[in-house]
Amino acid sequence: LALQLQTRGVNVTTLHVARVMRTEERIQQFLDVTDRVDLIVLAFPLYVDSLPYLVTAALERWADHRQAQIQLQPGSLLAIANCGVPEAHHNRTALAICRQFVDTVGLEWAGGLALGAGGAIHGQPLSETGGMVRHIVQALDMTAEALAVGKPAPVEAAELMARPMMPSRLYTFMGDTGW
């Protein structure tokens, strides 16, 4: 998604929450970045049925920061949740939490994308993963196109992202074999 946004002229800064939350200085740098950008893309792995602790902690700090401001900066947030089980619907609760966060802190909701069977990608670049991710690439391309002109992710992109990469029995078999 970041590469597709860049090709459309969008400046991209990538921050990793696990690094940001290590020191107060890094947290302040993160908050300063949130004050200057029009869009935040929050991509995270699902933890049970919610956001990982450090993501929640970062959102809490961001919410406190925004509530302390006299004049809120406009902006929007797109959430991408990735779960290790085959069915993308397990991400619904986490995406609903992100949507509630956006509403609470006065941001615009740019959409939520849910990915199932993320373990099949295993951190590889999508360009090196093969045909099983073609619908994911298409969903991210559609999303980048919309975000680059200030629109939210299209519903079609969310539907494509949620499509299984492979039959759940095959994914489960491969997971069991890996264990």
N, C-alpha and C positions, 0 to 999 in steps of 0.2 A: 504494500500500500504506500509506504514512504517513497519508494522509487517511482511509482506511478504519479504520486502527487508532485514530486520534483520535476518530472517530465512535463507536467502541466504548469510549471512556473511557481509552485508553492514552495516556500522555504520550510525546511523540515529540521527540527531539532529532536534528537532522541535522548530520552532520559530513562534510566532503569531504576525503578522504585527501590529495589534491594540496595542499590548504592546510595540513592538519595536519602533514604531514611537512616543512614549510618551516623550522620553528624548534623548538628544544628545549622552549620554553615551550608551544607548541601541542601538541607530542607529550605533554607531561605532562598538559595539560588533557584530551586524548583518553584517556590512561590513567586519569585520575581519573573520567571518565565511565564507562569500562568497569567500574570498581569499584562504581558506584552503580546500574547498570541490570540488569534481569532478562533483557533480550533485545537482541541486536545483529543488525541486518539489514545484511549486507554485499552491496551491489549493485555490480557491476563489469563493464566490458567485457572480453571475452576478448582476450588478447594471444597470438597464435599458438594455443597449446593450453593456456595457463596463465593465471595471474593477472598483471596488470601489475606492474612492478617496485615502484612505490610501495605497492601493496596488500601485496605480499610483505614489504616493509620494515616496514610498519605492523604486520603480523601477527607478525613476528619481535620487534619491540619489545614488543608486547603479551604474547607468550609469555615473554620475559625478565622482564617485570614480574610476571606471574602466578607464575612459578617462584620469584621472590624473596619472595613473600608467605608468611607463616606459615600463615594461614588463608585459603584460597581462597574468593572470593565465588562463590556459585552463579550460574548464568546459562546462556543458550542462544544459539545463533547460527543464523540462517537465511541461506543464501547464494543470491544471484540472479546468474546469469551471462548475459551478453548477447553474442552473437556476430554478426558482420556477414554471415556466410554463411547460406544458407537453412536448413540443417539444424541443429536444436538439439543434436543428439548430439555436436557438436564441443565442447560445454561439459563433457562428462563428466570429463575429466581435471582441469579446474580445480575442479569441484565435489568430486571425490575428494580433492584437496589440501585443500580447506576442511574436509571431513569428517575427514581425518587431523589437521588442526590442532586441531579441536574435541576429538578423542579425546586428543591429546597434552597439552593445557592444562587438561583437566578440566571442559570445558563440556558441555552437552547439545546434541545435534544436533537443530535444529528443522526441518531439511529443506533441500533444494536445488531451485531452480527454474531451468530452462534455457530461454532464449529464442533462437530463430534469427531471422535476417533483421531484426535490430534496426535496421538502416539505414532501413527503411521507416518507422519511427516518427520518426527524425531529431530526437530530443529534444523532441518536442511532447508536451503533456499528452495522456494517453490519451483524455480526454473530447473532445478536438478532432481525434482521428485517424480517427474513423468506424468503420464496422462491421467492418473487417478485424481490429480488436483486441478484439472482443467476448469471445472465449475467454480472452484475456489478462486482461481486466477481471474476468471470472468467476473465473479462477484466483486472482487477487489478493484478490478478495472472500472466497473460500473460505479462503484462507490467513490473512487478517486475522481472520476469525471464529474460526479454530482458535487462532491465536497469542494473541488477546485473553483466552482462557480457559486459557492455559498449555499448549496442545497443539501438536504439530508440524504443519507444513503437510501436508494430506492428500495421499495418492498421486494422487488424482484431480486435484488442483490442479497437481501437477507434470506430469501427462499433458496437461492442457489448455494449460498454458504452452508445452509443447514442440510443440504442433500448429502446422503452417505457417500463416502469415497469408495466404499466396497461393501459387499454384504456383511451384516453384523456377525454372522457365523464365521466368515473368513477372518475378520478382524480379531474375534475372540480366539479362534484357533491359533492365529499367529502370535497373539499375546500369551496364550498358554504355552506355546512352544518356546517363546522367549524366556519364560520363567523357568 
